[in-house]
Amino acid sequence: MDRVVFYYGTASVYVTTLVCIVVLMCFDCPWRRAWLRIVDAFIASAKHMLF
């Protein structure tokens, strides 16, 4: 496998994933609420571990 093809493939998957996440965050759906709950729990856990 050519390195250039590998890098372009990896970059395209990364960009596509980011675009999908941004699009999902624009709508008020259960996926958005679930993701924000996970992020909030992670932030609370990190604060608890630091302080």
N, C-alpha and C positions, 0 to 999 in steps of 0.2 A: 504494500500500500504506500502510495506517495505521501510524503509529509504534508505537502501543500493541500492535498485533498483532505487529509485528516484534519488539518487546522481549519479549513473552510467548513467542513462538516460540523466540527465541534462548535465553531463560532455561530453557525446558523441555528443549531439546536439551542444554544444559550440565548440568542436574541429572540427566537421564537418563544421560548419559555418566559422570558421577561415580558414580552408583548402580551402574552396570554394572561399573566398575572396582573398586569396593569389594566387590561380590559376587564377582568373579573372584579377588580377593585372599583371600577366605575359604576357597577350595578349593585343594587342592594339585594343580595342573594344570600342564601345560607352559607355558601362557600366563603364569602367575604367575612361574614360574622364569625365563622369558625376560625379562619386564618387570623383575624384580629384578636380573638380570644387566646389563641396559641401564642401570639406575639406578646400580649399583655402578661400571660403567665410566665413567659421566658424573662421578661423585664423584671417582674416581681421576684422571680427566683434569683436573678443576677443581683438585684439590690439586696436581697436577704443574705446572699453569700458574701457580699462585699462589706456590709455594715453589721 
